[in-house]
Amino acid sequence: MAAVSFQIKGVNGGFTEVNGLLSLGKDRLLMEFEKADAIVGFFRSGATSVGIEFTSIRDLVYKKGFLSAGKITLRTKSIADLSQVPGSKSGSVILTVKRADHADAVTFDSAFQMAFSEFKLGQLYKTENGENG
């Protein structure tokens, strides 16, 4: 299973750190994350899991940073799809990937793009053949 570690920056004006793992499941993404206060890192939330079905995803783009962290931008078709994800705005969230995790991000992006394309082709096939679902 392809997965990549991420951070979400700027939550609660920078007073909250969000660290997590984005992984690829069958026909969905799974975001697992934990929030902590950025000052001392003492107050932590429990781990939260959010599943995002492929039918809800508009796109996912990974851009490697030049001499800095890379960014994964996930956009969904509805604001509600990311309502549980801290730092999301208007159905979009930017996940920061540390330079050390660049190889994992590239592997994840490739696996996601392949799986998402296959899913969309499957949906197109079902539509053309009059199948429901």
Backbone as ProteinMPNN parsed JSONL, in Angstrom:
{"seq_chain_A": "MAAVSFQIKGVNGGFTEVNGLLSLGKDRLLMEFEKADAIVGFFRSGATSVGIEFTSIRDLVYKKGFLSAGKITLRTKSIADLSQVPGSKSGSVILTVKRADHADAVTFDSAFQMAFSEFKLGQLYKTENGENG", "coords_chain_A": {"N_chain_A": [[0.852, -1.174, 0.0], [0.655, 2.139, -0.914], [1.934, 5.014, 0.707], [2.361, 8.197, 2.352], [3.988, 10.47, 4.527], [2.795, 13.499, 6.024], [2.389, 17.049, 6.702], [0.22, 19.616, 7.9], [0.204, 22.937, 7.457], [-0.162, 26.136, 9.164], [-2.538, 25.92, 10.652], [-5.056, 27.067, 12.807], [-3.91, 29.643, 12.978], [-1.242, 28.974, 13.053], [-0.809, 27.932, 15.536], [-1.374, 25.311, 15.918], [-0.13, 22.123, 15.215], [-0.29, 19.768, 12.622], [0.15, 16.477, 11.924], [0.463, 13.686, 9.793], [-0.539, 10.723, 7.923], [-0.956, 9.829, 4.624], [-2.66, 7.532, 2.779], [-3.261, 4.996, 0.29], [-6.163, 3.365, -0.533], [-8.546, 0.842, -1.568], [-10.241, 2.232, -4.105], [-10.32, 4.65, -2.7], [-8.933, 7.318, -0.663], [-7.077, 7.426, 2.363], [-6.78, 9.407, 5.111], [-4.894, 9.823, 7.91], [-4.413, 11.464, 10.892], [-2.947, 13.558, 13.459], [-3.415, 16.085, 15.843], [-1.573, 18.678, 17.448], [-0.588, 21.075, 19.954], [1.372, 23.773, 18.831], [3.192, 25.136, 20.345], [4.307, 23.839, 22.742], [3.873, 21.226, 22.129], [2.586, 19.452, 23.725], [-0.18, 19.024, 24.266], [-2.115, 16.793, 22.722], [-4.285, 15.594, 20.196], [-6.301, 12.674, 19.789], [-5.631, 10.118, 17.352], [-7.06, 10.721, 14.196], [-9.086, 9.475, 11.615], [-9.85, 9.85, 8.215], [-11.744, 8.954, 5.525], [-11.702, 9.268, 2.027], [-13.602, 8.969, -0.669], [-12.959, 7.916, -4.044], [-14.893, 8.837, -5.813], [-15.46, 11.316, -4.839], [-13.273, 12.889, -5.282], [-11.696, 15.532, -6.947], [-9.109, 16.232, -7.944], [-5.623, 15.377, -7.387], [-2.503, 16.658, -6.775], [0.987, 16.523, -6.848], [3.741, 18.499, -6.061], [7.113, 18.919, -6.201], [9.209, 20.651, -3.995], [11.59, 23.261, -4.535], [14.59, 23.093, -3.117], [13.193, 22.934, -0.77], [10.34, 21.812, 1.158], [7.966, 19.564, -0.385], [4.658, 19.732, -1.882], [1.412, 18.417, -1.605], [-1.551, 18.824, -3.182], [-4.855, 18.407, -2.572], [-7.967, 18.254, -4.004], [-11.441, 18.294, -3.672], [-14.827, 17.441, -4.694], [-16.737, 18.561, -3.137], [-17.187, 20.729, -0.343], [-17.852, 19.492, 2.022], [-16.596, 17.012, 1.931], [-14.032, 17.298, 2.938], [-14.428, 18.305, 5.435], [-13.713, 17.419, 7.997], [-11.018, 17.654, 8.041], [-8.34, 19.424, 9.295], [-7.4, 22.748, 8.405], [-8.395, 22.722, 5.848], [-9.906, 24.315, 3.037], [-12.622, 25.429, 1.223], [-13.084, 22.91, -0.045], [-10.512, 21.996, -0.516], [-7.184, 21.046, 0.331], [-3.863, 21.573, 1.444], [-1.121, 19.586, 1.69], [1.919, 19.328, 3.286], [5.034, 17.974, 2.435], [7.912, 16.619, 3.765], [11.324, 17.08, 2.708], [12.843, 14.774, 3.054], [10.985, 12.809, 2.673], [10.428, 12.768, 0.005], [10.806, 10.73, -1.983], [8.91, 8.832, -1.174], [6.625, 10.357, -1.6], [6.636, 10.695, -4.381], [6.339, 8.031, -5.203], [3.847, 7.491, -4.025], [2.231, 9.381, -5.389], [2.412, 8.429, -8.046], [1.227, 5.873, -7.756], [-1.322, 6.636, -6.876], [-2.272, 8.193, -9.081], [-2.397, 6.237, -11.08], [-4.261, 4.38, -9.959], [-6.489, 6.075, -9.677], [-7.001, 6.825, -12.315], [-7.637, 4.309, -13.407], [-9.95, 3.815, -11.933], [-11.652, 5.901, -12.848], [-11.823, 5.176, -15.557], [-13.147, 2.737, -15.264], [-15.592, 3.671, -14.256], [-16.47, 5.113, -16.488], [-16.721, 3.018, -18.333], [-18.825, 1.577, -17.118], [-20.863, 3.478, -17.342], [-21.121, 3.755, -20.135], [-22.015, 1.222, -20.784], [-24.414, 1.071, -19.577], [-24.605, 0.26, -16.939], [-25.323, 0.391, -13.438], [-23.852, 2.236, -10.692]], "CA_chain_A": [[0.0, 0.0, 0.0], [1.425, 3.381, -1.011], [1.622, 5.976, 1.763], [3.33, 9.277, 2.518], [3.795, 11.319, 5.702], [2.539, 14.898, 5.676], [2.043, 18.041, 7.713], [-0.642, 20.695, 7.428], [0.728, 24.175, 8.05], [-1.029, 27.299, 9.328], [-3.815, 25.625, 11.297], [-5.285, 27.943, 13.97], [-2.929, 30.719, 12.966], [0.086, 28.432, 13.314], [-0.724, 27.434, 16.907], [-1.647, 23.874, 15.918], [0.602, 21.292, 14.254], [-1.018, 18.582, 12.176], [1.033, 15.497, 11.289], [-0.347, 12.546, 9.424], [-0.158, 9.762, 6.903], [-1.922, 9.709, 3.535], [-2.46, 6.223, 2.155], [-4.133, 4.638, -0.821], [-6.946, 2.159, -0.341], [-9.298, 0.459, -2.758], [-11.199, 3.26, -4.522], [-10.391, 5.764, -1.764], [-7.753, 7.758, 0.076], [-7.251, 7.432, 3.808], [-5.943, 10.378, 5.814], [-4.823, 9.64, 9.351], [-3.63, 12.585, 11.392], [-2.997, 13.908, 14.867], [-3.18, 17.509, 16.063], [-0.878, 19.022, 18.691], [-0.303, 22.504, 20.017], [2.686, 24.03, 18.24], [4.068, 25.793, 21.311], [5.071, 22.838, 23.494], [3.607, 19.898, 21.582], [2.13, 18.594, 24.814], [-1.589, 18.678, 24.126], [-2.319, 16.088, 21.458], [-5.573, 14.945, 19.976], [-6.128, 11.295, 19.37], [-5.536, 9.963, 15.897], [-8.318, 10.838, 13.465], [-9.033, 8.897, 10.268], [-10.862, 10.353, 7.288], [-11.732, 8.28, 4.229], [-12.204, 10.102, 0.935], [-13.893, 8.102, -1.809], [-12.522, 8.42, -5.353], [-15.997, 9.556, -6.454], [-15.485, 12.669, -4.282], [-12.016, 13.585, -5.566], [-11.539, 16.256, -8.209], [-7.744, 15.909, -8.355], [-4.533, 15.372, -6.42], [-1.296, 17.064, -7.492], [2.202, 16.636, -6.036], [4.794, 19.35, -6.618], [8.338, 18.902, -5.417], [9.737, 21.979, -3.718], [12.986, 23.503, -4.886], [15.315, 23.33, -1.868], [12.256, 22.991, 0.352], [9.366, 20.727, 1.204], [7.012, 19.458, -1.48], [3.266, 19.935, -1.498], [0.343, 17.659, -2.237], [-2.818, 19.554, -3.133], [-6.006, 17.531, -2.779], [-9.206, 18.999, -4.215], [-12.617, 17.433, -3.743], [-15.982, 18.011, -5.382], [-17.609, 19.194, -2.153], [-16.542, 21.194, 0.887], [-18.153, 18.516, 3.067], [-15.684, 15.869, 1.853], [-12.838, 17.576, 3.741], [-14.849, 19.089, 6.6], [-13.033, 16.941, 9.205], [-9.576, 17.83, 7.888], [-7.937, 20.772, 9.686], [-6.683, 23.508, 7.386], [-9.028, 22.646, 4.524], [-10.695, 25.483, 2.647], [-13.361, 25.327, -0.045], [-12.9, 21.606, -0.677], [-9.115, 21.821, -0.902], [-6.222, 21.055, 1.435], [-2.47, 21.455, 1.014], [-0.33, 18.749, 2.585], [3.342, 19.576, 3.103], [5.831, 16.745, 2.513], [9.318, 16.928, 4.036], [12.267, 16.672, 1.656], [13.263, 13.397, 3.313], [9.908, 11.913, 2.233], [10.161, 13.025, -1.418], [10.68, 9.465, -2.725], [7.604, 8.266, -0.822], [5.599, 11.185, -2.241], [6.633, 10.369, -5.815], [5.751, 6.694, -5.304], [2.426, 7.628, -3.718], [1.581, 10.1, -6.487], [2.305, 7.512, -9.192], [0.238, 4.845, -7.437], [-2.639, 7.269, -6.864], [-2.684, 8.573, -10.438], [-2.753, 4.995, -11.777], [-5.505, 3.856, -9.394], [-7.568, 7.027, -9.962], [-7.292, 6.688, -13.751], [-8.343, 3.034, -13.586], [-11.285, 3.999, -11.372], [-12.436, 6.728, -13.771], [-12.102, 4.358, -16.746], [-14.182, 1.788, -14.859], [-16.85, 4.417, -14.191], [-16.836, 5.407, -17.874], [-17.167, 1.754, -18.911], [-20.148, 1.288, -16.569], [-21.801, 4.447, -17.917], [-21.34, 3.426, -21.548], [-22.715, -0.052, -20.895], [-25.697, 1.173, -18.895], [-24.585, -0.35, -15.613], [-25.43, 1.331, -12.314], [-22.824, 2.124, -9.665]], "C_chain_A": [[0.896, 1.234, 0.0], [0.967, 4.341, 0.084], [2.724, 7.022, 1.84], [2.969, 10.082, 3.771], [3.59, 12.758, 5.26], [2.357, 15.745, 6.923], [1.065, 19.019, 7.073], [-0.219, 21.941, 8.193], [-0.371, 25.22, 8.222], [-2.375, 27.042, 9.97], [-3.914, 26.453, 12.583], [-4.216, 29.016, 14.082], [-1.519, 30.255, 13.269], [0.252, 27.881, 14.722], [-0.998, 25.937, 17.018], [-0.822, 23.195, 14.836], [-0.28, 20.111, 13.887], [-0.027, 17.698, 11.433], [0.208, 14.27, 10.963], [0.265, 11.671, 8.359], [-1.296, 9.677, 5.891], [-1.653, 8.387, 2.843], [-3.553, 5.948, 1.133], [-4.83, 3.329, -0.503], [-7.647, 1.799, -1.637], [-10.371, 1.509, -3.013], [-11.372, 4.394, -3.512], [-9.021, 6.118, -1.206], [-8.08, 7.682, 1.554], [-6.264, 8.421, 4.398], [-6.037, 10.073, 7.299], [-3.941, 10.76, 9.879], [-3.871, 12.802, 12.878], [-2.684, 15.394, 14.984], [-2.47, 17.691, 17.401], [-0.672, 20.524, 18.728], [1.143, 22.719, 19.583], [3.674, 24.631, 19.234], [4.937, 24.772, 22.042], [4.86, 21.422, 22.979], [3.047, 18.928, 22.596], [0.697, 18.123, 24.621], [-1.829, 18.08, 22.747], [-3.741, 15.536, 21.39], [-5.288, 13.467, 19.727], [-6.022, 11.244, 17.859], [-6.94, 10.01, 15.294], [-8.121, 10.253, 12.076], [-10.179, 9.449, 9.434], [-10.692, 9.613, 5.966], [-12.352, 9.182, 3.173], [-12.36, 9.219, -0.3], [-13.407, 8.739, -3.109], [-13.628, 9.211, -6.051], [-16.067, 11.008, -5.992], [-14.28, 13.507, -4.679], [-12.054, 14.254, -6.932], [-10.139, 15.984, -8.756], [-6.787, 15.945, -7.172], [-3.261, 15.65, -7.214], [-0.145, 17.145, -6.503], [3.207, 17.506, -6.77], [5.978, 19.327, -5.672], [8.805, 20.336, -5.212], [11.187, 22.081, -4.153], [13.697, 23.933, -3.613], [14.394, 23.447, -0.656], [11.312, 21.793, 0.283], [8.48, 20.737, -0.04], [5.599, 19.65, -0.965], [2.345, 19.028, -2.31], [-0.921, 18.494, -2.079], [-3.927, 18.583, -3.498], [-7.241, 18.409, -2.898], [-10.353, 18.012, -4.369], [-13.768, 18.181, -4.408], [-16.916, 18.763, -4.441], [-16.796, 19.63, -0.936], [-16.711, 20.153, 1.99], [-17.176, 17.341, 3.08], [-14.441, 16.05, 2.715], [-13.173, 18.316, 5.038], [-14.152, 18.663, 7.89], [-11.526, 17.172, 9.167], [-9.196, 19.259, 8.271], [-7.161, 21.459, 8.566], [-7.291, 23.441, 6.003], [-9.865, 23.899, 4.291], [-11.342, 25.207, 1.3], [-13.112, 24.013, -0.778], [-11.487, 21.334, -1.14], [-8.239, 21.832, 0.346], [-4.825, 20.868, 0.859], [-1.704, 20.704, 2.089], [1.144, 18.984, 2.279], [4.106, 18.279, 3.337], [7.293, 17.136, 2.713], [10.203, 16.411, 2.907], [12.687, 15.214, 1.82], [12.23, 12.38, 2.821], [9.561, 12.082, 0.756], [9.954, 11.723, -2.202], [9.338, 8.797, -2.435], [6.477, 9.033, -1.512], [5.497, 10.88, -3.73], [5.981, 9.005, -6.036], [4.248, 6.752, -5.058], [1.676, 8.285, -4.871], [1.394, 9.192, -7.7], [1.226, 6.463, -8.959], [-1.172, 5.432, -7.444], [-3.121, 7.573, -8.274], [-3.109, 7.345, -11.239], [-4.103, 4.474, -11.281], [-6.696, 4.759, -9.731], [-7.971, 6.956, -11.434], [-8.066, 5.407, -14.029], [-9.773, 3.136, -13.067], [-12.169, 4.792, -12.333], [-12.758, 5.974, -15.058], [-13.187, 3.33, -16.455], [-15.548, 2.448, -14.793], [-17.363, 4.725, -15.596], [-17.378, 4.155, -18.56], [-18.58, 1.417, -18.425], [-21.206, 2.208, -17.17], [-22.14, 4.09, -19.36], [-22.132, 2.14, -21.727], [-24.013, -0.084, -20.099], [-25.755, 0.507, -17.542], [-24.709, 0.733, -14.562], [-24.234, 1.147, -11.406], [-21.551, 2.635, -10.094]], "O_chain_A": [[1.796, 1.351, 0.831], [-0.227, 4.469, 0.355], [3.864, 6.775, 1.449], [1.795, 10.341, 4.039], [4.139, 13.189, 4.246], [2.194, 15.238, 8.033], [1.079, 19.224, 5.86], [-0.28, 21.984, 9.422], [-1.381, 25.196, 7.518], [-3.277, 27.87, 9.847], [-2.956, 26.525, 13.353], [-3.683, 29.263, 15.164], [-0.683, 31.051, 13.696], [1.333, 27.412, 15.076], [-0.867, 25.36, 18.098], [-0.811, 23.631, 13.685], [-0.939, 19.526, 14.747], [0.564, 18.114, 10.436], [-0.642, 13.855, 11.75], [1.413, 11.847, 7.95], [-2.454, 9.477, 6.258], [-0.541, 8.145, 2.372], [-4.61, 6.581, 1.123], [-4.186, 2.314, -0.238], [-7.371, 2.386, -2.684], [-11.304, 1.655, -2.223], [-12.426, 5.027, -3.46], [-8.08, 5.327, -1.268], [-9.232, 7.855, 1.951], [-5.054, 8.29, 4.21], [-7.125, 10.066, 7.874], [-2.843, 10.981, 9.369], [-4.837, 12.312, 13.463], [-1.792, 15.901, 14.305], [-2.727, 16.964, 18.36], [-0.591, 21.177, 17.688], [2.027, 21.937, 19.931], [4.878, 24.63, 18.979], [6.165, 24.833, 21.969], [5.597, 20.512, 23.358], [3.031, 17.72, 22.364], [0.402, 16.941, 24.797], [-1.756, 18.775, 21.734], [-4.308, 15.081, 22.383], [-4.146, 13.079, 19.483], [-6.297, 12.23, 17.174], [-7.879, 9.413, 15.821], [-7.104, 10.506, 11.431], [-11.324, 9.509, 9.883], [-9.62, 9.645, 5.363], [-13.4, 9.787, 3.398], [-11.376, 8.781, -0.895], [-13.441, 9.961, -3.256], [-13.343, 10.149, -6.796], [-16.665, 11.844, -6.67], [-14.265, 14.714, -4.439], [-12.396, 13.633, -7.938], [-9.993, 15.555, -9.901], [-7.105, 16.47, -6.105], [-2.972, 14.971, -8.199], [-0.272, 17.76, -5.444], [3.493, 17.286, -7.947], [5.862, 19.67, -4.495], [8.798, 21.139, -6.145], [11.92, 21.092, -4.138], [13.437, 25.016, -3.088], [14.785, 24.002, 0.371], [11.474, 20.893, -0.541], [8.271, 21.778, -0.663], [5.371, 19.723, 0.242], [2.483, 18.893, -3.526], [-1.311, 18.83, -0.961], [-3.939, 18.01, -4.588], [-7.532, 19.21, -2.009], [-10.251, 17.026, -5.099], [-13.693, 19.386, -4.65], [-17.784, 19.513, -4.888], [-15.831, 18.968, -0.555], [-15.807, 19.957, 2.802], [-16.952, 16.739, 4.13], [-13.857, 15.069, 3.175], [-12.285, 18.89, 5.668], [-14.013, 19.481, 8.8], [-10.832, 16.914, 10.151], [-9.67, 20.21, 7.648], [-6.366, 20.829, 7.869], [-6.761, 24.041, 5.068], [-10.448, 24.463, 5.217], [-10.672, 24.797, 0.353], [-12.947, 24.005, -1.998], [-11.273, 20.536, -2.052], [-8.525, 22.549, 1.304], [-4.626, 20.107, -0.088], [-1.644, 21.128, 3.243], [1.568, 18.851, 1.131], [3.86, 17.571, 4.313], [7.848, 17.897, 1.921], [9.873, 15.431, 2.24], [12.865, 14.502, 0.832], [12.567, 11.221, 2.579], [8.524, 11.6, 0.301], [9.022, 11.627, -3.0], [8.701, 8.258, -3.34], [5.494, 8.439, -1.954], [4.397, 10.814, -4.278], [5.167, 8.84, -6.945], [3.468, 6.14, -5.787], [0.618, 7.809, -5.284], [0.326, 9.191, -8.313], [0.412, 6.191, -9.84], [-2.106, 4.812, -7.951], [-4.255, 7.246, -8.627], [-4.078, 7.406, -11.996], [-4.984, 4.163, -12.082], [-7.784, 4.268, -10.035], [-9.157, 7.02, -11.756], [-9.033, 5.41, -14.791], [-10.7, 2.61, -13.683], [-13.305, 4.4, -12.601], [-13.855, 6.118, -15.596], [-14.048, 3.077, -17.297], [-16.547, 1.867, -15.218], [-18.56, 4.609, -15.86], [-18.373, 4.219, -19.282], [-19.433, 1.02, -19.219], [-22.316, 1.77, -17.472], [-23.304, 4.12, -19.758], [-22.845, 1.985, -22.718], [-24.639, -1.135, -19.96], [-26.842, 0.216, -17.041], [-24.257, 1.86, -14.764], [-23.658, 0.061, -11.337], [-20.586, 2.606, -9.331]]}, "name": "protein", "num_of_chains": 1, "seq": "MAAVSFQIKGVNGGFTEVNGLLSLGKDRLLMEFEKADAIVGFFRSGATSVGIEFTSIRDLVYKKGFLSAGKITLRTKSIADLSQVPGSKSGSVILTVKRADHADAVTFDSAFQMAFSEFKLGQLYKTENGENG"}
